[in-house]
Amino acid sequence: MLKKVSHLLKISAYLFFIMNILKEIYKIALEMSYLNTGQLMGAESMILMLWSCFVSFLLSLVIYGFAVIIEFYEKQSIKLSDDLTKL
């Protein structure tokens, strides 16, 4: 059961990373587009895109870290149950 949870969390971390970056890039491109501002996208929008990618990466690392912790405890419980059955 926990192995499935850790795999789902890992998949959700990757999906969150990709989808959040796409959402932020789309939002920044719409808000700072030539049609809205009358100016070309400059350094400010590029910095905002880099910042959103960095924040998405950190949040996905947190989700992935939870998955690794769950997987570690799952392996330890299997190892412990194997040791108990040998007794």
C-alpha positions, 0 to 999 in steps of 0.5 A: 500500500505505501509503495503505491503511495510513494509512487503516486507522490513521485508522479504528482511531484513531476506533474506539479513541477511541469504544470506549475511552470507552464501555468506561470509562464502562460500567466507571465506571458499574458500579463507582460505581453506586447498586446497588454503593455505595448512593450516587448518582454524584457528582463523583468519578465524573464526574471519572473519566469526564472523565479517561478521555475525555482519556486516550482522546483522547490515545492516539487522537491518537497513533495518528492522528499515525502515520497522518498521518506514513505518509501524508506519506511516501507522498505524498513517495515518489510525488512523488519517483518522479514526479520520477525518471520525468521524468528 
